[in-house]
């Protein structure tokens, strides 16, 4: 119905279906965990306490309405007042946690990377501190440490990319574009052979016994894919990232344009920059000029507020002075 208004939905219908399916699967897994938690509870007086109700809400994503319905089936009642108390306590903790002062990192071993050992070990010993920093929470100091080895899977995917990381991706892709790497296509090979060759496959995707393997330099890009590809990377011309955003829990999407579209995009950005510089009388440092203009605007707003207050006070004095007594009132 809305394909004329949102043509990108029709173009990416299969992708949208996959995202919705993954979200549904994720919710069902969470729901299953919450139901198991409820089934494991020992309720003697027929009342589900507020703290446990909040745990179901906070950990398993159970709205209190859902918990209430499940409890009704079990002929239990929910301590809703206790739930509200636990919820408010969590909000207070969140507010308190937000009031923090974070110091700069102190490098102990500059340049050394963290080694992840969690695939083989759940604990590690003889670690060294790579860097640390002090954080004040409600004026109490706590310390964050980064060790050289860790079994914790921190930032294991789904986190927002920094501007520097996006620039690195752009530079890496454009380097491969300039190398004009030829396409190597294995149109029908055994899936086990593709796996052995290290071909990338999408998690959750179903593949047949034979697949199509696409390679652009075995050390750079090798994947199982049934889609269309250029004959050589040079045909891409130029690669420019235009957005990076979250599309689902733990899933982010990078959108980019190439070739003539990328050229038009960059030309438009340059034209807009030239127009801004022209409106600012072509300053040498446009960023500083914009910052100065913003500061001046803020200062003028403050002065305007002061003038409004003075004007209001003056009008009040004039009204009082011109007031006439009518019938003794």
PEWOWO-V579681 format. One record per pair of residues at least 24 apart in sequence whose C-alpha atoms are under 8 Angstrom apart, sorted by the first residue. I is the first residue (numbers start at 1). J is the second residue. D is the distance in Angstrom with one decimal. If there is no record, write none. Layout:
# PEWOWO-V579681
<<I/J/D> <I/J/D>>
This chain:
# PEWOWO-V579681
<<19/247/7.9> <19/248/6.9> <23/248/7.1> <23/249/7.5> <30/60/5.6> <30/61/7.2> <31/60/6.7> <31/61/7.8> <31/62/7.6> <33/60/7.0> <34/60/5.5> <34/62/7.4> <46/75/7.1> <46/76/4.7> <46/77/6.3> <47/76/5.5> <47/77/4.9> <47/78/5.7> <47/79/6.5> <48/76/6.8> <48/77/6.2> <48/78/4.9> <48/79/5.9> <49/78/6.5> <49/79/5.1> <49/82/6.7> <49/83/7.6> <50/78/7.1> <50/79/4.9> <50/80/6.1> <50/81/6.9> <50/82/3.9> <50/83/3.9> <50/84/7.5> <50/85/7.7> <50/86/6.8> <51/82/6.6> <51/83/6.0> <51/86/6.0> <53/78/7.4> <53/79/7.8> <53/83/6.0> <54/83/5.5> <54/86/6.4> <54/87/6.6> <96/137/7.6> <96/138/7.1> <97/137/6.6> <99/137/6.3> <99/138/6.6> <100/135/6.7> <100/136/5.4> <100/137/4.6> <100/138/6.7> <101/135/5.5> <101/136/5.0> <101/137/6.7> <102/133/7.6> <102/134/6.4> <102/135/4.5> <102/136/6.5> <103/133/5.9> <103/134/5.4> <103/135/6.0> <104/133/6.0> <104/134/7.6> <105/131/6.3> <105/132/5.5> <105/133/4.7> <106/131/5.4> <106/132/5.4> <106/133/6.0> <107/131/4.5> <107/132/6.9> <108/132/7.8> <112/148/7.6> <113/148/6.8> <114/146/7.9> <114/147/6.7> <114/148/4.6> <114/149/5.6> <114/150/7.3> <115/148/6.0> <115/149/4.7> <115/150/6.5> <116/149/5.9> <116/150/5.3> <116/151/5.9> <116/152/7.4> <116/153/7.4> <117/149/6.7> <117/150/5.9> <117/151/5.0> <118/150/6.9> <118/151/3.8> <118/152/6.3> <118/153/7.1> <119/151/7.6> <121/151/6.5> <122/151/5.5> <123/150/7.5> <123/151/5.9> <124/149/7.1> <124/150/6.6> <124/151/6.9> <157/250/6.6> <157/251/7.7> <158/246/8.0> <158/249/7.5> <158/250/4.0> <158/251/5.0> <158/252/5.9> <159/250/7.1> <159/252/7.7> <160/244/8.0> <160/245/7.6> <160/246/7.8> <160/252/7.5> <161/244/7.7> <166/241/7.5> <170/239/6.6> <170/240/6.5> <170/241/6.8> <173/239/6.9> <174/238/6.3> <174/239/6.0> <176/233/6.8> <177/233/4.8> <177/234/4.8> <177/235/7.7> <177/236/6.5> <177/237/6.7> <177/238/7.1> <178/233/7.5> <178/234/5.8> <178/237/7.9> <179/233/7.4> <179/234/7.0> <180/232/5.5> <180/233/4.7> <180/234/4.2> <180/235/7.6> <181/216/6.0> <181/217/6.8> <181/232/5.3> <181/233/5.3> <181/234/7.1> <182/216/6.3> <182/217/7.8> <182/231/6.1> <182/232/4.3> <182/233/6.7> <183/214/7.1> <183/215/6.0> <183/216/5.4> <183/230/7.2> <183/231/5.2> <183/232/5.5> <183/233/7.8> <184/214/6.0> <184/215/5.0> <184/216/6.3> <185/212/7.3> <185/213/6.0> <185/214/4.9> <185/215/6.4> <186/212/5.7> <186/213/5.0> <186/214/6.5> <187/211/6.9> <187/212/4.4> <187/213/6.3> <188/212/5.2> <188/213/7.6> <189/213/7.5> <194/224/7.5> <198/222/7.2> <198/223/8.0> <199/223/4.4> <199/224/6.1> <200/224/6.2> <235/259/7.9> <238/262/6.6> <238/263/7.8>>
